[in-house]
């Protein structure tokens, strides 16, 4: 008997953004390494990349995490 079952069908109401196919999915259709989520709604999942960009920018500009190097510039 297997200890872990591979979940192939998602729960209704769970929304994900697939990084591989660049689309919103209800339930996990693609492997976890290729998706963001779960989100509460289709609309929220459709903004996953925008939200990730905003969070990355917040992290990169947070003075508590600065080590004196600039990120995202032409020198990178």
N, C-alpha and C positions, 0 to 999 in steps of 0.2 A: 504494500500500500504506500502510495506517495505521500510524503509529508506536506508538500505544497502542490496545489493544483494551479495550473496556468489559467488565469481568468481570461476567457476569450470574448465574453459578452459583457458590456458595461451595464451599469444601472441606468435606467431612465432618469433623466435630469442631471446626470454628470456630463459636463461639457469639457472638451479638451481642444487644444490647438496643436495640430501636427506640424512639426518643424520640417519634416521630410516632404510632405505633400502641400504644405502651406494652406491648410484648410481647417475648418472647425469640424469636430466629430462629436457625436453623442455617444458616450461610453468609450472606453479605450479600444480603438481599432488598431492602432499602431503600437509598437513597443514603447515602454516607458522612457527609454533613452531618446526617443524622437518626439516627445510631446511635453507641453506645459499643461498643468491643470491638476485636479479638476476645478472647474469654475461653476458657479451657481446658475449661470444662464448662457445661452448661445451668444448674446451680445457681449457679455463680459469676456468670453473666450475669443471672440473676434478681435478684441483689443489687446490680446496677450503680448504681441511684439511691442506695441506702443508702451504698455506697462513695464515691460522688461527694459526698454530703452530709458524710461524715466527713472527706474530704480537704479540702473547702472550709472546714470548721470549723478543721481543723489550720492551714491557710494563714492564715485570718483571725485566729487567736490566736497565731501565731508571732511572737515579739517581734522577730525579725530583719526582719520586713516591716511593722512598725507605723510609721505616719507621724504618729501623734497623733490620728487620726480613728477614730471607732467605726463599725463596720458592722453592719447587721442590727438596728439599734435602731428606735424609733418615729419618730425624726427623719428617717430616710431616705426 
